[in-house]
Amino acid sequence: MTAMKSPLPGVIGRDRPLRVCYFGTYRAGYTRNQIILKGLQAQPDVSVHVCHVPLWHGIEDRVQQASGGWRNPRFWGRVAGAYRRLIRAHAAAPDYDVMLIGYPGQFDAYLGHRLARGRGKPMALDILMSLHLVAEERGLVAAHPATGALLFRLERGGLRRPDVLIAENAAYGGYIADKYGLPRERFRYVPHGADETVFHPRPLRPPDAPFRVTYHGGYLPSHGMDAILGAAALLRDRADVCFHFYGSGPEKARIVRRAAELGLPNVTFHGFVSQDELLDGLATAHVCLGVFGTTRQANFTVQNKVWEGLAMGRPVISADSPTIRAALADRQEIYLVERNSPEALAVGLGELRDDPARREAMAAAGHARYLAEHSIPALGRQMKEALLAGIEHE
């Protein structure tokens, strides 16, 4: 990578703070953006200016546009209006050392590149997830091939513009580099985490009985919801084990129907609830569930729900993969089982049900690992180091 020169070499982070322009139409409420923004702001040697204009109205809005809604001239009018406001906001921004585009920002990279270059500054992009891969796994590419091809080209062009590409880990970064023909030396790595201002241990404790197994988050193909229902079916005769589901998503209706078809008395769907109700549900869980799918996305990432369970001080059980083993020690900080295997999940839950001391020791170790490497300050420090490494002089 050819690094752009810092305007004041050798002093950033020592004599003065690293100045970051956090830029784009990114999802301001999305966990990744909130954690990274708070993490950078928590660094004493980092100064952050937020340059953000909302564009997307929510998940359903993005799915609608990816399903062909982008052809509507009103959508492009909305995009043009958002970018005009973003240009004005950037013009009013103070001087900075590096522009960091929040997730999702692959499309914002086109505009960000021009604006950052206009000031002679480098640009970094927090990729987090490949937009094309997400659309592919949700069936949008197969249902709308022309849109899928356009999304591929746009993402490839957007990823070629930044000086620094931030991925969760080397496996995901390598996949994106190979897919789009990008130089691997342009990548830096900042893992997932959780927001401990929200997810932290609560005074509530799990009841003596029944044994509560809790899932929270989106109903997505990568999460392996069928494996969870399969485990519930295998444990249906154990009246002391119950499953609680919190959240919504594109597969929820099918999963609820499937649970009804199986006639599972040990499954409760709470839907989308208030934050306090969700946190109480996690605090009273004997075990929190991670993900169990077999998709690339599931294999490449350690999802937020894993870190959020650990941040709450609860034991977590999730599917095995090289990525999660690189982040957490099996049977010490997390309990890993075979991917997409109801039988393995049921056996693991049974073992954890019968060994409270092991559960609590695992929860304590997992919480300590979270605090050390995946909390807001830890991720802010890692992002600062990634940005500095990307813009330093060769």
C-alpha positions in Angstrom: 0.0 0.0 0.0 1.2 3.5 -0.8 0.5 5.4 2.4 -0.5 9.1 2.2 1.7 11.4 4.1 0.4 12.8 7.4 0.5 16.6 7.6 2.5 16.4 10.8 4.7 13.3 10.7 5.9 11.7 13.9 3.7 13.6 16.3 0.2 12.0 15.9 -0.8 10.2 19.0 2.1 11.7 21.0 2.2 15.5 20.8 -1.3 15.8 19.6 -4.3 13.5 19.1 -5.1 11.5 16.0 -7.9 13.5 14.3 -10.6 11.2 12.8 -13.5 12.3 10.5 -16.1 9.6 11.1 -17.9 9.8 7.7 -20.9 8.5 5.8 -24.5 7.5 5.6 -23.8 4.6 7.9 -26.4 3.2 10.3 -25.9 5.3 13.3 -27.8 3.0 15.6 -26.0 -0.2 14.5 -23.9 -1.8 17.2 -20.6 -1.7 15.3 -20.7 2.0 14.6 -21.7 2.8 18.1 -18.9 0.7 19.6 -16.2 2.0 17.3 -17.3 5.7 17.7 -17.5 5.4 21.5 -14.2 3.5 21.5 -12.4 6.1 19.5 -13.9 8.9 21.6 -12.7 7.0 24.8 -9.0 7.3 23.6 -7.2 10.2 25.2 -5.1 10.7 22.1 -7.9 10.6 19.5 -10.2 13.4 18.5 -13.3 12.5 16.5 -15.5 14.7 14.3 -18.8 13.0 13.2 -19.8 13.8 9.6 -22.9 11.7 9.2 -26.2 12.0 7.2 -28.8 9.3 7.4 -29.9 7.5 4.2 -31.5 4.2 5.1 -34.7 3.9 7.0 -34.0 0.4 8.3 -33.4 -3.2 7.4 -36.6 -3.6 5.4 -35.7 -0.4 3.4 -32.4 -1.9 2.4 -33.9 -5.2 1.4 -36.5 -3.4 -0.7 -33.9 -1.4 -2.6 -31.7 -4.5 -3.1 -34.8 -6.3 -4.4 -35.2 -3.8 -7.2 -36.4 -0.7 -5.5 -33.2 1.0 -6.5 -34.6 1.4 -10.0 -37.2 3.9 -8.7 -36.1 7.5 -9.4 -37.4 8.6 -6.0 -34.7 6.4 -4.4 -32.0 8.1 -6.4 -33.4 11.5 -5.5 -33.1 10.4 -1.8 -29.5 9.3 -2.4 -28.6 12.6 -4.1 -30.2 14.6 -1.3 -28.3 12.7 1.4 -25.0 13.2 -0.5 -25.6 16.9 -1.0 -26.0 17.2 2.8 -23.0 15.1 3.4 -20.8 17.2 1.1 -21.9 20.3 3.0 -21.2 18.7 6.4 -17.8 17.7 5.2 -17.0 21.2 4.0 -17.8 22.5 7.5 -15.6 19.8 9.2 -12.4 20.8 10.8 -9.0 19.5 9.7 -8.4 15.8 10.2 -5.7 13.2 9.7 -7.8 10.4 8.3 -11.4 9.8 7.2 -13.0 6.7 8.6 -16.2 5.5 6.8 -18.7 3.6 9.0 -20.6 0.5 8.1 -22.2 0.1 5.7 -20.0 2.4 3.7 -18.9 0.6 0.5 -21.0 3.0 -1.6 -20.0 6.1 0.5 -16.3 5.3 -0.4 -16.8 6.8 -3.9 -17.8 10.2 -2.4 -15.5 9.9 0.6 -12.5 9.3 -1.7 -13.1 12.5 -3.6 -13.6 14.6 -0.5 -10.7 13.1 1.4 -8.4 13.5 -1.6 -9.5 17.1 -2.0 -8.0 17.7 1.5 -5.0 15.5 0.8 -6.0 13.0 3.5 -6.1 9.2 3.5 -9.4 7.3 3.8 -10.2 4.1 5.7 -13.3 1.9 5.4 -14.7 -0.3 8.2 -16.0 -3.1 5.9 -17.4 -5.3 8.7 -19.4 -7.4 6.2 -19.4 -7.9 2.4 -22.7 -6.4 1.2 -22.7 -8.8 -1.7 -22.1 -11.8 0.5 -25.0 -10.8 2.9 -27.3 -10.3 -0.1 -26.2 -13.7 -1.5 -26.9 -15.5 1.7 -30.3 -13.9 2.1 -31.3 -15.1 -1.3 -31.5 -11.6 -2.9 -28.8 -12.3 -5.5 -30.5 -15.5 -6.7 -33.9 -13.7 -6.8 -32.6 -10.6 -8.5 -29.5 -11.5 -10.6 -29.1 -8.1 -12.3 -29.2 -6.4 -8.9 -26.7 -8.9 -7.5 -24.3 -8.2 -10.4 -24.6 -4.5 -9.9 -24.0 -4.8 -6.2 -20.9 -6.9 -6.9 -19.5 -4.2 -9.2 -20.3 -1.4 -6.9 -18.9 -3.0 -3.8 -15.7 -3.9 -5.7 -15.3 -0.3 -6.9 -16.0 1.0 -3.4 -13.4 -1.3 -1.8 -10.7 -0.3 -4.3 -10.8 3.3 -3.2 -9.8 3.4 0.5 -6.1 3.5 1.6 -7.0 1.3 4.6 -9.6 -1.5 4.7 -10.8 -2.6 8.2 -12.0 -6.2 8.5 -13.0 -8.3 11.5 -10.2 -10.8 11.1 -7.7 -12.2 8.6 -10.0 -14.9 7.3 -12.8 -12.5 6.4 -10.2 -10.0 5.0 -8.6 -12.7 2.9 -12.0 -13.7 1.5 -12.8 -10.1 0.5 -9.2 -9.6 -0.9 -9.5 -12.7 -3.1 -13.1 -12.0 -4.2 -12.3 -8.5 -5.4 -8.7 -8.7 -6.3 -7.5 -6.4 -3.5 -3.9 -6.2 -2.0 -3.9 -7.9 1.4 -1.4 -5.4 2.8 -4.1 -2.8 2.6 -6.1 -4.6 5.3 -6.1 -4.1 9.1 -8.1 -6.0 11.6 -10.5 -4.9 14.3 -12.7 -7.6 15.8 -16.4 -7.5 16.9 -17.4 -6.7 20.4 -20.3 -5.4 22.5 -21.4 -2.2 24.1 -20.9 -2.6 27.8 -22.8 0.6 28.5 -25.8 -1.6 27.6 -24.6 -5.2 27.9 -23.1 -5.7 31.4 -23.8 -8.0 34.4 -27.1 -7.3 36.1 -28.1 -8.1 39.7 -30.8 -10.4 38.4 -29.7 -14.1 38.4 -31.1 -17.2 36.7 -33.8 -19.0 38.6 -33.2 -22.3 40.2 -35.5 -23.9 37.6 -36.3 -24.2 34.8 -33.0 -24.1 32.9 -33.3 -21.1 30.6 -31.6 -21.1 27.2 -31.8 -17.7 25.5 -31.4 -16.6 21.9 -31.4 -12.9 20.9 -31.0 -11.2 17.6 -32.0 -11.5 14.0 -33.5 -14.6 12.4 -30.9 -15.0 9.6 -29.7 -18.0 7.5 -26.2 -17.6 9.1 -27.6 -18.1 12.6 -28.7 -21.7 12.2 -32.2 -21.3 13.7 -33.2 -24.8 12.5 -30.4 -26.4 14.6 -31.7 -24.6 17.7 -35.2 -25.8 17.1 -33.9 -29.3 16.5 -32.1 -29.2 19.8 -35.3 -28.0 21.5 -37.2 -30.9 19.9 -34.6 -33.3 21.3 -35.0 -31.8 24.7 -38.7 -31.5 24.7 -39.2 -34.2 27.3 -37.0 -32.4 29.8 -39.4 -30.1 31.6 -36.5 -28.4 33.3 -35.1 -27.0 30.0 -36.8 -24.1 28.2 -35.9 -22.0 25.2 -36.6 -18.2 24.9 -36.2 -16.3 21.6 -35.9 -12.5 21.4 -35.8 -10.5 18.2 -37.1 -10.6 14.6 -35.8 -11.0 11.1 -36.5 -12.4 7.6 -36.7 -16.0 8.8 -38.8 -15.5 11.9 -42.2 -16.4 10.4 -40.8 -19.6 9.1 -39.1 -20.5 12.4 -42.3 -19.8 14.3 -44.3 -22.0 11.9 -41.7 -24.7 12.3 -41.9 -24.6 16.0 -45.7 -24.9 15.8 -45.4 -27.9 13.5 -43.0 -29.6 15.9 -45.4 -28.8 18.8 -42.6 -27.6 21.1 -43.9 -26.8 24.5 -40.4 -25.7 25.7 -40.1 -22.8 23.2 -41.3 -19.2 23.8 -41.1 -16.4 21.2 -40.9 -13.0 22.8 -40.5 -11.0 19.6 -39.0 -7.5 19.6 -39.1 -6.2 23.1 -37.8 -3.2 25.1 -34.2 -3.0 25.9 -34.8 -3.6 29.6 -36.9 -6.7 28.9 -34.2 -8.1 26.6 -31.4 -7.4 29.2 -33.5 -9.0 31.9 -34.0 -12.0 29.7 -30.2 -12.3 29.1 -29.4 -11.8 32.8 -31.7 -14.6 33.8 -30.4 -17.0 31.2 -28.4 -20.0 32.3 -26.9 -20.2 28.9 -26.9 -17.7 25.9 -26.9 -19.1 22.4 -24.5 -18.0 19.6 -25.0 -19.0 16.0 -25.0 -22.5 14.4 -25.3 -21.9 10.6 -23.0 -23.2 7.9 -22.8 -20.1 5.7 -19.6 -18.2 4.9 -20.8 -15.3 7.0 -21.2 -17.6 10.0 -17.8 -19.1 9.5 -15.9 -15.8 9.0 -17.2 -13.9 12.0 -17.8 -14.0 15.8 -21.3 -12.4 16.0 -22.2 -9.6 18.3 -24.6 -11.9 20.2 -21.6 -14.0 21.4 -19.8 -11.0 22.8 -23.0 -9.5 24.2 -23.7 -12.7 26.2 -20.2 -12.7 27.5 -20.4 -9.0 28.3 -23.5 -9.8 30.4 -21.4 -12.3 32.4 -23.4 -15.3 31.0 -22.0 -18.6 29.6 -22.3 -18.9 25.8 -22.6 -21.9 23.6 -22.0 -21.6 19.9 -20.9 -23.5 16.8 -17.3 -24.3 16.2 -15.1 -22.7 13.6 -11.5 -21.7 13.2 -12.5 -18.0 13.6 -14.2 -18.4 16.9 -11.4 -20.7 18.2 -8.9 -18.0 17.4 -10.9 -15.6 19.6 -12.1 -17.7 22.5 -10.9 -20.9 24.2 -13.3 -23.8 23.9 -14.7 -25.2 27.2 -12.9 -22.4 29.0 -14.4 -19.2 27.8 -17.1 -20.6 25.5 -18.7 -23.9 24.8 -18.3 -24.9 21.1 -20.3 -27.6 19.4 -20.5 -29.0 15.9 -22.0 -26.6 13.4 -25.6 -27.2 12.3 -26.0 -30.2 14.6 -29.1 -30.3 16.8 -27.7 -33.4 18.5 -24.4 -31.8 19.4 -26.2 -28.7 20.7 -28.6 -30.7 22.8 -25.7 -32.7 24.3 -23.8 -29.5 25.1 -26.8 -27.9 26.7 -27.4 -31.1 28.8 -23.8 -31.0 30.0 -24.0 -27.4 31.0 -27.4 -27.9 32.6 -25.9 -30.6 34.9 -22.7 -28.7 35.8 -23.4 -25.2 37.3 -19.9 -24.7 38.6 -18.5 -25.3 35.1 -21.0 -22.8 33.6 -20.1 -20.0 36.0 -16.3 -20.6 35.6 -16.7 -20.4 31.9 -18.9 -17.3 32.2 -16.3 -15.6 34.3 -13.4 -16.4 32.0 -15.4 -15.3 28.9 -16.3 -12.1 30.6 -12.7 -11.4 31.4 -11.6 -12.1 27.8 -14.4 -9.7 26.6 -13.2 -6.9 28.8 -9.6 -7.3 27.8 -10.0 -7.4 24.0 -13.6 -6.7 22.9 -14.9 -3.9 25.1 -15.4 -0.3 23.9 -12.0 0.9 25.1 -10.2 -2.2 23.8 -11.8 -1.9 20.3 -11.3 1.9 20.2 -7.6 1.3 20.9 -7.4 -1.4 18.2 -9.1 0.9 15.7 -6.8 3.8 16.5 -3.8 1.5 16.0 -5.2 0.2 12.7 -5.7 3.8 11.4 -2.2 4.8 12.5 -0.6 1.8 10.9 -2.5 2.5 7.7 -1.5 6.2 7.4 2.1 6.0 8.7 5.0 6.8 6.5 6.6 3.9 4.7 
